[in-house]
Amino acid sequence: MSTKLNKNQLIAVHLLASGVKASIIAKELDLREETLSRWRQIDEFKKALEDATEAILREIDETHKNLLISSQNVINEALNNVELDLFKKANLAIRYLSLLKGKEDIMQKSSDNLFKHTL
């Protein structure tokens, strides 16, 4: 992140990248929204905002991957549990498969969005 931006600009970058509305940021930093709008025109600010947004998107993507792996491990353990009857295993498998229906589109959109921010 740049050192040419002042403290309020750096705070604004992180808040904007986190999805906080400009009106809230302006109020919290005791600025006018027009000031934030002007900052967004500064190349250094734009670059810092892109970098911060990319970092946040990567973190979200990594968190989603970790949750998916953990969930799949729990489901796998349940399906391999000899004490669980076949009906419950089948129900679990069907529910899991129904949750996956259409998820490829969501994952692809997420990947595309992350790719756009890296350009």
TIKENU-869535 format. One record per atom (N, C-alpha, C): z, y, x; residue in one letter; atom name. Coordinates in nm, 4 decimals. Layout:
TIKENU-869535
{w Z | v Y | u X | residu A | atome CA}
...
end
This chain:
TIKENU-869535
{w 0.0000 | v -0.1175 | u 0.0840 | residu M | atome N}
{w 0.0000 | v 0.0000 | u 0.0000 | residu M | atome CA}
{w 0.0000 | v 0.1232 | u 0.0880 | residu M | atome C}
{w -0.0588 | v 0.2254 | u 0.0406 | residu S | atome N}
{w -0.0771 | v 0.3465 | u 0.1176 | residu S | atome CA}
{w 0.0529 | v 0.4228 | u 0.1395 | residu S | atome C}
{w 0.0592 | v 0.4880 | u 0.2524 | residu T | atome N}
{w 0.1739 | v 0.5757 | u 0.2790 | residu T | atome CA}
{w 0.1371 | v 0.7201 | u 0.2487 | residu T | atome C}
{w 0.0103 | v 0.7464 | u 0.2131 | residu K | atome N}
{w -0.0325 | v 0.8822 | u 0.1814 | residu K | atome CA}
{w 0.0102 | v 0.9248 | u 0.0413 | residu K | atome C}
{w 0.0473 | v 0.8298 | u -0.0415 | residu L | atome N}
{w 0.0922 | v 0.8629 | u -0.1766 | residu L | atome CA}
{w 0.2399 | v 0.8989 | u -0.1731 | residu L | atome C}
{w 0.2771 | v 0.9924 | u -0.2577 | residu N | atome N}
{w 0.4186 | v 1.0298 | u -0.2615 | residu N | atome CA}
{w 0.4980 | v 0.9277 | u -0.3443 | residu N | atome C}
{w 0.6289 | v 0.9471 | u -0.3451 | residu K | atome N}
{w 0.7179 | v 0.8503 | u -0.4110 | residu K | atome CA}
{w 0.6830 | v 0.8321 | u -0.5585 | residu K | atome C}
{w 0.6631 | v 0.9420 | u -0.6303 | residu N | atome N}
{w 0.6302 | v 0.9329 | u -0.7728 | residu N | atome CA}
{w 0.4963 | v 0.8639 | u -0.7952 | residu N | atome C}
{w 0.4007 | v 0.8875 | u -0.7076 | residu Q | atome N}
{w 0.2710 | v 0.8221 | u -0.7199 | residu Q | atome CA}
{w 0.2843 | v 0.6719 | u -0.6979 | residu Q | atome C}
{w 0.3640 | v 0.6319 | u -0.5997 | residu L | atome N}
{w 0.3848 | v 0.4891 | u -0.5743 | residu L | atome CA}
{w 0.4548 | v 0.4218 | u -0.6926 | residu L | atome C}
{w 0.5525 | v 0.4910 | u -0.7492 | residu I | atome N}
{w 0.6213 | v 0.4373 | u -0.8671 | residu I | atome CA}
{w 0.5226 | v 0.4244 | u -0.9829 | residu I | atome C}
{w 0.4411 | v 0.5270 | u -1.0024 | residu A | atome N}
{w 0.3419 | v 0.5260 | u -1.1102 | residu A | atome CA}
{w 0.2429 | v 0.4113 | u -1.0917 | residu A | atome C}
{w 0.2005 | v 0.3878 | u -0.9680 | residu V | atome N}
{w 0.1077 | v 0.2779 | u -0.9399 | residu V | atome CA}
{w 0.1672 | v 0.1460 | u -0.9868 | residu V | atome C}
{w 0.2911 | v 0.1199 | u -0.9484 | residu H | atome N}
{w 0.3540 | v -0.0076 | u -0.9850 | residu H | atome CA}
{w 0.3758 | v -0.0197 | u -1.1357 | residu H | atome C}
{w 0.4137 | v 0.0893 | u -1.1981 | residu L | atome N}
{w 0.4352 | v 0.0847 | u -1.3427 | residu L | atome CA}
{w 0.3036 | v 0.0660 | u -1.4180 | residu L | atome C}
{w 0.2000 | v 0.1376 | u -1.3756 | residu L | atome N}
{w 0.0691 | v 0.1219 | u -1.4402 | residu L | atome CA}
{w 0.0169 | v -0.0200 | u -1.4220 | residu L | atome C}
{w 0.0296 | v -0.0731 | u -1.3019 | residu A | atome N}
{w -0.0167 | v -0.2094 | u -1.2751 | residu A | atome CA}
{w 0.0610 | v -0.3111 | u -1.3574 | residu A | atome C}
{w 0.1848 | v -0.2773 | u -1.3910 | residu S | atome N}
{w 0.2686 | v -0.3670 | u -1.4714 | residu S | atome CA}
{w 0.2417 | v -0.3529 | u -1.6203 | residu S | atome C}
{w 0.1565 | v -0.2588 | u -1.6572 | residu G | atome N}
{w 0.1189 | v -0.2437 | u -1.7970 | residu G | atome CA}
{w 0.1988 | v -0.1415 | u -1.8752 | residu G | atome C}
{w 0.2786 | v -0.0608 | u -1.8048 | residu V | atome N}
{w 0.3570 | v 0.0426 | u -1.8729 | residu V | atome CA}
{w 0.2624 | v 0.1558 | u -1.9136 | residu V | atome C}
{w 0.2801 | v 0.2062 | u -2.0341 | residu K | atome N}
{w 0.1939 | v 0.3117 | u -2.0858 | residu K | atome CA}
{w 0.2139 | v 0.4409 | u -2.0082 | residu K | atome C}
{w 0.1038 | v 0.5151 | u -1.9953 | residu A | atome N}
{w 0.1068 | v 0.6420 | u -1.9221 | residu A | atome CA}
{w 0.2077 | v 0.7395 | u -1.9817 | residu A | atome C}
{w 0.2197 | v 0.7413 | u -2.1133 | residu S | atome N}
{w 0.3135 | v 0.8342 | u -2.1773 | residu S | atome CA}
{w 0.4575 | v 0.8044 | u -2.1366 | residu S | atome C}
{w 0.4906 | v 0.6774 | u -2.1240 | residu I | atome N}
{w 0.6258 | v 0.6379 | u -2.0830 | residu I | atome CA}
{w 0.6479 | v 0.6716 | u -1.9362 | residu I | atome C}
{w 0.5475 | v 0.6453 | u -1.8529 | residu I | atome N}
{w 0.5594 | v 0.6775 | u -1.7104 | residu I | atome CA}
{w 0.5775 | v 0.8272 | u -1.6917 | residu I | atome C}
{w 0.4979 | v 0.9050 | u -1.7618 | residu A | atome N}
{w 0.5071 | v 1.0504 | u -1.7510 | residu A | atome CA}
{w 0.6465 | v 1.0981 | u -1.7894 | residu A | atome C}
{w 0.7004 | v 1.0433 | u -1.8958 | residu K | atome N}
{w 0.8337 | v 1.0822 | u -1.9397 | residu K | atome CA}
{w 0.9393 | v 1.0429 | u -1.8368 | residu K | atome C}
{w 0.9309 | v 0.9198 | u -1.7862 | residu E | atome N}
{w 1.0303 | v 0.8706 | u -1.6895 | residu E | atome CA}
{w 1.0255 | v 0.9478 | u -1.5580 | residu E | atome C}
{w 0.9068 | v 0.9868 | u -1.5160 | residu L | atome N}
{w 0.8923 | v 1.0578 | u -1.3889 | residu L | atome CA}
{w 0.8937 | v 1.2090 | u -1.4071 | residu L | atome C}
{w 0.9133 | v 1.2524 | u -1.5311 | residu D | atome N}
{w 0.9164 | v 1.3953 | u -1.5642 | residu D | atome CA}
{w 0.7863 | v 1.4641 | u -1.5219 | residu D | atome C}
{w 0.6755 | v 1.4012 | u -1.5654 | residu L | atome N}
{w 0.5417 | v 1.4524 | u -1.5359 | residu L | atome CA}
{w 0.4647 | v 1.4710 | u -1.6651 | residu L | atome C}
{w 0.3541 | v 1.5406 | u -1.6557 | residu R | atome N}
{w 0.2624 | v 1.5479 | u -1.7686 | residu R | atome CA}
{w 0.1633 | v 1.4330 | u -1.7566 | residu R | atome C}
{w 0.1184 | v 1.3844 | u -1.8694 | residu E | atome N}
{w 0.0187 | v 1.2761 | u -1.8675 | residu E | atome CA}
{w -0.1078 | v 1.3193 | u -1.7950 | residu E | atome C}
{w -0.1384 | v 1.4464 | u -1.8001 | residu E | atome N}
{w -0.2561 | v 1.4993 | u -1.7307 | residu E | atome CA}
{w -0.2431 | v 1.4800 | u -1.5794 | residu E | atome C}
{w -0.1196 | v 1.4871 | u -1.5306 | residu T | atome N}
{w -0.0965 | v 1.4648 | u -1.3873 | residu T | atome CA}
{w -0.1323 | v 1.3209 | u -1.3511 | residu T | atome C}
{w -0.0876 | v 1.2267 | u -1.4335 | residu L | atome N}
{w -0.1237 | v 1.0864 | u -1.4104 | residu L | atome CA}
{w -0.2748 | v 1.0685 | u -1.4160 | residu L | atome C}
{w -0.3374 | v 1.1340 | u -1.5082 | residu S | atome N}
{w -0.4824 | v 1.1257 | u -1.5220 | residu S | atome CA}
{w -0.5511 | v 1.1791 | u -1.3960 | residu S | atome C}
{w -0.5009 | v 1.2892 | u -1.3422 | residu R | atome N}
{w -0.5568 | v 1.3440 | u -1.2174 | residu R | atome CA}
{w -0.5348 | v 1.2483 | u -1.1010 | residu R | atome C}
{w -0.4151 | v 1.1899 | u -1.0954 | residu W | atome N}
{w -0.3863 | v 1.0950 | u -0.9879 | residu W | atome CA}
{w -0.4835 | v 0.9778 | u -0.9914 | residu W | atome C}
{w -0.5190 | v 0.9353 | u -1.1108 | residu R | atome N}
{w -0.6104 | v 0.8204 | u -1.1255 | residu R | atome CA}
{w -0.7494 | v 0.8506 | u -1.0695 | residu R | atome C}
{w -0.7806 | v 0.9773 | u -1.0473 | residu Q | atome N}
{w -0.9105 | v 1.0157 | u -0.9910 | residu Q | atome CA}
{w -0.9090 | v 1.0160 | u -0.8384 | residu Q | atome C}
{w -0.7916 | v 1.0065 | u -0.7788 | residu I | atome N}
{w -0.7776 | v 1.0076 | u -0.6330 | residu I | atome CA}
{w -0.8084 | v 0.8673 | u -0.5799 | residu I | atome C}
{w -0.9006 | v 0.8599 | u -0.4849 | residu D | atome N}
{w -0.9422 | v 0.7300 | u -0.4309 | residu D | atome CA}
{w -0.8243 | v 0.6483 | u -0.3807 | residu D | atome C}
{w -0.7339 | v 0.7123 | u -0.3097 | residu E | atome N}
{w -0.6169 | v 0.6428 | u -0.2539 | residu E | atome CA}
{w -0.5306 | v 0.5831 | u -0.3657 | residu E | atome C}
{w -0.5129 | v 0.6565 | u -0.4729 | residu F | atome N}
{w -0.4346 | v 0.6109 | u -0.5880 | residu F | atome CA}
{w -0.5070 | v 0.4949 | u -0.6569 | residu F | atome C}
{w -0.6390 | v 0.5091 | u -0.6756 | residu K | atome N}
{w -0.7177 | v 0.4025 | u -0.7391 | residu K | atome CA}
{w -0.7077 | v 0.2729 | u -0.6596 | residu K | atome C}
{w -0.7196 | v 0.2833 | u -0.5285 | residu K | atome N}
{w -0.7117 | v 0.1654 | u -0.4432 | residu K | atome CA}
{w -0.5734 | v 0.1013 | u -0.4517 | residu K | atome C}
{w -0.4691 | v 0.1839 | u -0.4485 | residu A | atome N}
{w -0.3327 | v 0.1313 | u -0.4579 | residu A | atome CA}
{w -0.3109 | v 0.0633 | u -0.5930 | residu A | atome C}
{w -0.3648 | v 0.1213 | u -0.6992 | residu L | atome N}
{w -0.3514 | v 0.0633 | u -0.8331 | residu L | atome CA}
{w -0.4269 | v -0.0694 | u -0.8419 | residu L | atome C}
{w -0.5460 | v -0.0753 | u -0.7863 | residu E | atome N}
{w -0.6222 | v -0.2007 | u -0.7849 | residu E | atome CA}
{w -0.5468 | v -0.3089 | u -0.7085 | residu E | atome C}
{w -0.4923 | v -0.2729 | u -0.5924 | residu D | atome N}
{w -0.4182 | v -0.3698 | u -0.5115 | residu D | atome CA}
{w -0.2935 | v -0.4201 | u -0.5846 | residu D | atome C}
{w -0.2214 | v -0.3287 | u -0.6480 | residu A | atome N}
{w -0.0998 | v -0.3669 | u -0.7205 | residu A | atome CA}
{w -0.1338 | v -0.4545 | u -0.8410 | residu A | atome C}
{w -0.2395 | v -0.4205 | u -0.9116 | residu T | atome N}
{w -0.2821 | v -0.4995 | u -1.0275 | residu T | atome CA}
{w -0.3234 | v -0.6394 | u -0.9838 | residu T | atome C}
{w -0.3974 | v -0.6469 | u -0.8743 | residu E | atome N}
{w -0.4397 | v -0.7771 | u -0.8221 | residu E | atome CA}
{w -0.3190 | v -0.8624 | u -0.7834 | residu E | atome C}
{w -0.2205 | v -0.8020 | u -0.7191 | residu A | atome N}
{w -0.1000 | v -0.8753 | u -0.6786 | residu A | atome CA}
{w -0.0256 | v -0.9287 | u -0.8007 | residu A | atome C}
{w -0.0153 | v -0.8475 | u -0.9041 | residu I | atome N}
{w 0.0540 | v -0.8897 | u -1.0263 | residu I | atome CA}
{w -0.0237 | v -1.0030 | u -1.0948 | residu I | atome C}
{w -0.1553 | v -0.9907 | u -1.1013 | residu L | atome N}
{w -0.2366 | v -1.0958 | u -1.1632 | residu L | atome CA}
{w -0.2261 | v -1.2266 | u -1.0858 | residu L | atome C}
{w -0.2217 | v -1.2180 | u -0.9535 | residu R | atome N}
{w -0.2043 | v -1.3395 | u -0.8727 | residu R | atome CA}
{w -0.0692 | v -1.4035 | u -0.9004 | residu R | atome C}
{w 0.0348 | v -1.3221 | u -0.9109 | residu E | atome N}
{w 0.1691 | v -1.3732 | u -0.9377 | residu E | atome CA}
{w 0.1738 | v -1.4416 | u -1.0745 | residu E | atome C}
{w 0.1124 | v -1.3800 | u -1.1739 | residu I | atome N}
{w 0.1072 | v -1.4397 | u -1.3077 | residu I | atome CA}
{w 0.0320 | v -1.5713 | u -1.3031 | residu I | atome C}
{w -0.0813 | v -1.5726 | u -1.2344 | residu D | atome N}
{w -0.1604 | v -1.6944 | u -1.2233 | residu D | atome CA}
{w -0.0803 | v -1.8042 | u -1.1545 | residu D | atome C}
{w -0.0109 | v -1.7710 | u -1.0475 | residu E | atome N}
{w 0.0700 | v -1.8694 | u -0.9748 | residu E | atome CA}
{w 0.1840 | v -1.9218 | u -1.0623 | residu E | atome C}
{w 0.2471 | v -1.8338 | u -1.1376 | residu T | atome N}
{w 0.3547 | v -1.8742 | u -1.2281 | residu T | atome CA}
{w 0.3022 | v -1.9701 | u -1.3346 | residu T | atome C}
{w 0.1853 | v -1.9379 | u -1.3909 | residu H | atome N}
{w 0.1251 | v -2.0254 | u -1.4919 | residu H | atome CA}
{w 0.0939 | v -2.1624 | u -1.4337 | residu H | atome C}
{w 0.0420 | v -2.1651 | u -1.3126 | residu K | atome N}
{w 0.0117 | v -2.2930 | u -1.2485 | residu K | atome CA}
{w 0.1393 | v -2.3741 | u -1.2283 | residu K | atome C}
{w 0.2451 | v -2.3094 | u -1.1804 | residu N | atome N}
{w 0.3721 | v -2.3790 | u -1.1579 | residu N | atome CA}
{w 0.4313 | v -2.4327 | u -1.2881 | residu N | atome C}
{w 0.4232 | v -2.3530 | u -1.3938 | residu L | atome N}
{w 0.4721 | v -2.3992 | u -1.5246 | residu L | atome CA}
{w 0.3910 | v -2.5174 | u -1.5757 | residu L | atome C}
{w 0.2615 | v -2.5115 | u -1.5564 | residu L | atome N}
{w 0.1751 | v -2.6210 | u -1.5998 | residu L | atome CA}
{w 0.2084 | v -2.7493 | u -1.5237 | residu L | atome C}
{w 0.2250 | v -2.7381 | u -1.3933 | residu I | atome N}
{w 0.2594 | v -2.8553 | u -1.3125 | residu I | atome CA}
{w 0.3936 | v -2.9125 | u -1.3559 | residu I | atome C}
{w 0.4936 | v -2.8278 | u -1.3752 | residu S | atome N}
{w 0.6257 | v -2.8745 | u -1.4195 | residu S | atome CA}
{w 0.6179 | v -2.9424 | u -1.5557 | residu S | atome C}
{w 0.5428 | v -2.8809 | u -1.6458 | residu S | atome N}
{w 0.5275 | v -2.9381 | u -1.7801 | residu S | atome CA}
{w 0.4574 | v -3.0732 | u -1.7749 | residu S | atome C}
{w 0.3541 | v -3.0808 | u -1.6953 | residu Q | atome N}
{w 0.2825 | v -3.2074 | u -1.6835 | residu Q | atome CA}
{w 0.3716 | v -3.3152 | u -1.6220 | residu Q | atome C}
{w 0.4554 | v -3.2772 | u -1.5273 | residu N | atome N}
{w 0.5483 | v -3.3741 | u -1.4678 | residu N | atome CA}
{w 0.6478 | v -3.4269 | u -1.5709 | residu N | atome C}
{w 0.6993 | v -3.3395 | u -1.6554 | residu V | atome N}
{w 0.7938 | v -3.3812 | u -1.7593 | residu V | atome CA}
{w 0.7244 | v -3.4745 | u -1.8582 | residu V | atome C}
{w 0.6033 | v -3.4377 | u -1.8983 | residu I | atome N}
{w 0.5277 | v -3.5224 | u -1.9919 | residu I | atome CA}
{w 0.4978 | v -3.6576 | u -1.9284 | residu I | atome C}
{w 0.4587 | v -3.6562 | u -1.8030 | residu N | atome N}
{w 0.4301 | v -3.7808 | u -1.7319 | residu N | atome CA}
{w 0.5544 | v -3.8703 | u -1.7242 | residu N | atome C}
{w 0.6695 | v -3.8104 | u -1.6951 | residu E | atome N}
{w 0.7952 | v -3.8869 | u -1.6910 | residu E | atome CA}
{w 0.8247 | v -3.9493 | u -1.8271 | residu E | atome C}
{w 0.8038 | v -3.8694 | u -1.9332 | residu A | atome N}
{w 0.8301 | v -3.9205 | u -2.0679 | residu A | atome CA}
{w 0.7352 | v -4.0354 | u -2.1014 | residu A | atome C}
{w 0.6087 | v -4.0204 | u -2.0664 | residu L | atome N}
{w 0.5114 | v -4.1257 | u -2.0965 | residu L | atome CA}
{w 0.5372 | v -4.2525 | u -2.0154 | residu L | atome C}
{w 0.5987 | v -4.2387 | u -1.8998 | residu N | atome N}
{w 0.6305 | v -4.3544 | u -1.8157 | residu N | atome CA}
{w 0.7711 | v -4.4098 | u -1.8414 | residu N | atome C}
{w 0.8446 | v -4.3468 | u -1.9305 | residu N | atome N}
{w 0.9799 | v -4.3909 | u -1.9629 | residu N | atome CA}
{w 0.9725 | v -4.5178 | u -2.0487 | residu N | atome C}
{w 1.0232 | v -4.6286 | u -1.9950 | residu V | atome N}
{w 1.0154 | v -4.7563 | u -2.0672 | residu V | atome CA}
{w 1.1060 | v -4.7583 | u -2.1900 | residu V | atome C}
{w 1.2035 | v -4.6701 | u -2.1956 | residu E | atome N}
{w 1.2957 | v -4.6654 | u -2.3102 | residu E | atome CA}
{w 1.2366 | v -4.5901 | u -2.4294 | residu E | atome C}
{w 1.1296 | v -4.5166 | u -2.4065 | residu L | atome N}
{w 1.0654 | v -4.4413 | u -2.5144 | residu L | atome CA}
{w 0.9640 | v -4.5319 | u -2.5837 | residu L | atome C}
{w 0.9726 | v -4.5391 | u -2.7178 | residu D | atome N}
{w 0.8824 | v -4.6304 | u -2.7889 | residu D | atome CA}
{w 0.7389 | v -4.5779 | u -2.7901 | residu D | atome C}
{w 0.6467 | v -4.6671 | u -2.8131 | residu L | atome N}
{w 0.5045 | v -4.6368 | u -2.8071 | residu L | atome CA}
{w 0.4644 | v -4.5274 | u -2.9055 | residu L | atome C}
{w 0.5227 | v -4.5264 | u -3.0247 | residu F | atome N}
{w 0.4907 | v -4.4245 | u -3.1251 | residu F | atome CA}
{w 0.5243 | v -4.2852 | u -3.0715 | residu F | atome C}
{w 0.6407 | v -4.2687 | u -3.0107 | residu K | atome N}
{w 0.6815 | v -4.1384 | u -2.9562 | residu K | atome CA}
{w 0.5906 | v -4.0977 | u -2.8401 | residu K | atome C}
{w 0.5529 | v -4.1950 | u -2.7579 | residu K | atome N}
{w 0.4615 | v -4.1655 | u -2.6473 | residu K | atome CA}
{w 0.3257 | v -4.1203 | u -2.7003 | residu K | atome C}
{w 0.2762 | v -4.1892 | u -2.8018 | residu A | atome N}
{w 0.1472 | v -4.1525 | u -2.8610 | residu A | atome CA}
{w 0.1548 | v -4.0134 | u -2.9228 | residu A | atome C}
{w 0.2633 | v -3.9834 | u -2.9927 | residu N | atome N}
{w 0.2823 | v -3.8522 | u -3.0531 | residu N | atome CA}
{w 0.2844 | v -3.7434 | u -2.9460 | residu N | atome C}
{w 0.3552 | v -3.7692 | u -2.8375 | residu L | atome N}
{w 0.3619 | v -3.6735 | u -2.7266 | residu L | atome CA}
{w 0.2226 | v -3.6511 | u -2.6671 | residu L | atome C}
{w 0.1486 | v -3.7587 | u -2.6448 | residu A | atome N}
{w 0.0144 | v -3.7485 | u -2.5876 | residu A | atome CA}
{w -0.0790 | v -3.6696 | u -2.6788 | residu A | atome C}
{w -0.0723 | v -3.6981 | u -2.8093 | residu I | atome N}
{w -0.1578 | v -3.6273 | u -2.9051 | residu I | atome CA}
{w -0.1240 | v -3.4786 | u -2.9090 | residu I | atome C}
{w 0.0046 | v -3.4454 | u -2.9092 | residu R | atome N}
{w 0.0451 | v -3.3039 | u -2.9092 | residu R | atome CA}
{w -0.0025 | v -3.2331 | u -2.7826 | residu R | atome C}
{w 0.0114 | v -3.3006 | u -2.6703 | residu Y | atome N}
{w -0.0320 | v -3.2419 | u -2.5435 | residu Y | atome CA}
{w -0.1821 | v -3.2160 | u -2.5459 | residu Y | atome C}
{w -0.2585 | v -3.3144 | u -2.5900 | residu L | atome N}
{w -0.4032 | v -3.2981 | u -2.5952 | residu L | atome CA}
{w -0.4449 | v -3.1886 | u -2.6928 | residu L | atome C}
{w -0.3737 | v -3.1763 | u -2.8041 | residu S | atome N}
{w -0.4079 | v -3.0710 | u -2.9008 | residu S | atome CA}
{w -0.3777 | v -2.9327 | u -2.8444 | residu S | atome C}
{w -0.2749 | v -2.9224 | u -2.7603 | residu L | atome N}
{w -0.2438 | v -2.7938 | u -2.6968 | residu L | atome CA}
{w -0.3495 | v -2.7548 | u -2.5941 | residu L | atome C}
{w -0.4103 | v -2.8538 | u -2.5329 | residu L | atome N}
{w -0.5131 | v -2.8269 | u -2.4322 | residu L | atome CA}
{w -0.6460 | v -2.7846 | u -2.4935 | residu L | atome C}
{w -0.6661 | v -2.8164 | u -2.6207 | residu K | atome N}
{w -0.7924 | v -2.7853 | u -2.6865 | residu K | atome CA}
{w -0.8203 | v -2.6348 | u -2.6782 | residu K | atome C}
{w -0.9321 | v -2.5985 | u -2.6162 | residu G | atome N}
{w -0.9709 | v -2.4581 | u -2.6048 | residu G | atome CA}
{w -0.9069 | v -2.3842 | u -2.4891 | residu G | atome C}
{w -0.8197 | v -2.4510 | u -2.4144 | residu K | atome N}
{w -0.7509 | v -2.3822 | u -2.3049 | residu K | atome CA}
{w -0.8425 | v -2.3552 | u -2.1865 | residu K | atome C}
{w -0.9513 | v -2.4312 | u -2.1751 | residu E | atome N}
{w -1.0428 | v -2.4056 | u -2.0647 | residu E | atome CA}
{w -1.0967 | v -2.2635 | u -2.0732 | residu E | atome C}
{w -1.1231 | v -2.2171 | u -2.1959 | residu D | atome N}
{w -1.1732 | v -2.0813 | u -2.2144 | residu D | atome CA}
{w -1.0714 | v -1.9789 | u -2.1659 | residu D | atome C}
{w -0.9444 | v -2.0010 | u -2.1972 | residu I | atome N}
{w -0.8387 | v -1.9087 | u -2.1557 | residu I | atome CA}
{w -0.8259 | v -1.9086 | u -2.0041 | residu I | atome C}
{w -0.8250 | v -2.0273 | u -1.9437 | residu M | atome N}
{w -0.8135 | v -2.0360 | u -1.7984 | residu M | atome CA}
{w -0.9338 | v -1.9709 | u -1.7305 | residu M | atome C}
{w -1.0519 | v -1.9893 | u -1.7876 | residu Q | atome N}
{w -1.1720 | v -1.9296 | u -1.7292 | residu Q | atome CA}
{w -1.1652 | v -1.7779 | u -1.7388 | residu Q | atome C}
{w -1.1196 | v -1.7251 | u -1.8533 | residu K | atome N}
{w -1.1058 | v -1.5805 | u -1.8694 | residu K | atome CA}
{w -1.0058 | v -1.5257 | u -1.7687 | residu K | atome C}
{w -0.8965 | v -1.5969 | u -1.7474 | residu S | atome N}
{w -0.7955 | v -1.5553 | u -1.6507 | residu S | atome CA}
{w -0.8542 | v -1.5521 | u -1.5101 | residu S | atome C}
{w -0.9293 | v -1.6548 | u -1.4748 | residu S | atome N}
{w -0.9925 | v -1.6602 | u -1.3427 | residu S | atome CA}
{w -1.0956 | v -1.5496 | u -1.3278 | residu S | atome C}
{w -1.1750 | v -1.5275 | u -1.4326 | residu D | atome N}
{w -1.2753 | v -1.4210 | u -1.4285 | residu D | atome CA}
{w -1.2099 | v -1.2852 | u -1.4116 | residu D | atome C}
{w -1.0983 | v -1.2626 | u -1.4829 | residu N | atome N}
{w -1.0272 | v -1.1360 | u -1.4749 | residu N | atome CA}
{w -0.9729 | v -1.1136 | u -1.3341 | residu N | atome C}
{w -0.9165 | v -1.2168 | u -1.2748 | residu L | atome N}
{w -0.8643 | v -1.2062 | u -1.1392 | residu L | atome CA}
{w -0.9783 | v -1.1797 | u -1.0420 | residu L | atome C}
{w -1.0920 | v -1.2472 | u -1.0626 | residu F | atome N}
{w -1.2080 | v -1.2273 | u -0.9762 | residu F | atome CA}
{w -1.2581 | v -1.0846 | u -0.9848 | residu F | atome C}
{w -1.2631 | v -1.0258 | u -1.1049 | residu K | atome N}
{w -1.3085 | v -0.8885 | u -1.1230 | residu K | atome CA}
{w -1.2231 | v -0.7916 | u -1.0433 | residu K | atome C}
{w -1.0904 | v -0.8175 | u -1.0407 | residu H | atome N}
{w -0.9997 | v -0.7271 | u -0.9708 | residu H | atome CA}
{w -1.0065 | v -0.7421 | u -0.8196 | residu H | atome C}
{w -1.0683 | v -0.8506 | u -0.7719 | residu T | atome N}
{w -1.0788 | v -0.8690 | u -0.6280 | residu T | atome CA}
{w -1.2064 | v -0.8078 | u -0.5733 | residu T | atome C}
{w -1.2978 | v -0.7687 | u -0.6628 | residu L | atome N}
{w -1.4240 | v -0.7060 | u -0.6186 | residu L | atome CA}
{w -1.4058 | v -0.5622 | u -0.5807 | residu L | atome C}
end
